[in-house]
Amino acid sequence: MSAVVVVGSANIDFTVQVDRAPEQGETIFGRDLLVSFGGKGANQAVAARRAGADVVFIGKVGQDRHGEEIRKNLETVGIDGAGLISDAACGTGVAFILVDPSGGNQIVVVPGCNYLRRSLRAGISSSGGRSCSYSWKPRAKRSTGSFDERKRRGCGPS
């Protein structure tokens, strides 16, 4: 089976059960704090690994406790973390999630290193795979690079 290469975000999620969402300026009490691993990219990588694929994850975390926890978790589930870059210039991404009894939620994400992807090319090179990544920025309306360029690198349909 070929390796799956996932380029994406990795976060630590802080999920709190609440009776209701707070009003503006209001402080409420929560129950049952759950700290877990998250991020769309890291979640996809773990799902692919659980489905039996060999997975390389490419992303960026801070040189902090959360970044190390993410790296250890990926390695524990059998994901190659060679493409996970640690950067002292930014913090690891975190998400704060409030969940009410009906399952409704409010989420605040502090992306940290997830939006500083300049050095991801090094991670892609170290993964041993071809570079099939798409560049993006927050609120970007389209990816950079042409379709023809991605096709030439073997990343698009033939």
N, C-alpha and C positions, 0 to 999 in steps of 0.2 A: 504494500500500500504506500502511496506517495505521502509525503509529509504535508500537513496543512499549516500554512503560515498565516497567522493572524496579526494584523497591525491595528492597534487600538488603545483604548484607555484602560487604566487599572486604578481602582480607588479602594479606600476603606470606607464602608458604609456604617453609619450610626443610625439605627432605626429605633424609634421610641413609640410605644403604644400610648395614645392619648384618648380621653373621653370625647374630645371635640377639638377642632382647630382653634387656636387663640385668635382673638380679635386684635386689631392693630393696637400696639402699645400694652397689651395684656400679657401677663406671665401666668402660665398654667403649669400644673404638675403632670408629669408623665409617669408611666409604669414600664417595667420590662424593657430595659435597654438591651438591644442586640447589636453587637459589633461583628461585622462580616466583611467578606471580600466582595468587591463589586467592580463596576466599570464594564461598559458594553463589550469591549474587546476581550478583556480577561474572562468575562462570563462565556463568551463564544468559544474561547480557547479551551476552557474547562469542559464545556459541553461536547466539543469535538473529541477531546481526550476520553471522556466517559463513553463516547460512542465507539471508541477503539482506534481512533486515528493517532498517528505520531504527529505531535504539534510543536511548532516553534512559535513563541509569542514575542512580538516586537512592540515595545512601548517604552515609556519613560516615567520614572519615579524619582522622588527626592532621595538624597543621601540621608535618610532619617529612619526612625523606627518603623514607620508604616511601610516605607519602601522595602525594607528588609523583610518584614512580615509577608508582603506580597510575593517577593522573590522565593522565600521558603515555601509558601503555600503552593506556588506554581510547580516548584521542584517536587514537592511531596506528592502532588497528583500526577507527576510524570511528564510535565511540560518542560521542554528545553527553554531555559531562560537566558540563553546566550545573547539574545537580542533585546533584553531588558536593560535599558541604560539607566544608571543612577547619576543624578545631577545635583551638585551642591548648591546650585544657583536658584533652585525652586523646591517647593515642598511637594510631597506626594498628594495626589488628588483625594479629596474626601467628599462624602455626600451625607447630608443630614435629612432624615426621612421621618416625617410624622405620619402615623397611621391611625385612623379613627376606627371605632368598632365596626363600621360598615365596610371597611377596607379602603375607604377613600384616603388619598395621601397628598401631602405637600412635600416637595423635595427642593433642597437648596444644594447645589453642587459648587464646590470650590475646586476648579480643575487643576490648579497647580501645574506640575510638569506636563500634564496631558496636552496643554496647548502650546508647549514649547518643543516642537518636533524637529527643529533644525538638524539635530544630530542623529535622527532616526536612520539616515542613510547608512551610517556605520553599523547599526543593528541589523539592517537588511543584509549588508555585505557579510557580517559574521554568521548569519543564519545559513549560509551556503545555498540559498535559493535565489531565483532571479527576482529582480525588483519589480513587483507588480502593484506597488502601492499607489494610492491616490493622495494628493496633497489637499488639505483643506484648512480653512481658518474659520473661526466662529462667524456665522452669518454670511459665509461665502455662498454665492448663488450657483457656482459651478466649480468643478475640479480643475486643477491646473494640468497642463500637458494635453497634447492632442490625442484623440482616439487612435490615429495612425501611428503615433509614437508608441503607445501602449501595445498596439497590435504587433508592431515590428519587434518588440521585446518578448512577444509570445504571451501577452497578457489578455488579449482580446480574442473574439471569435475568428476562425480562419476563413 
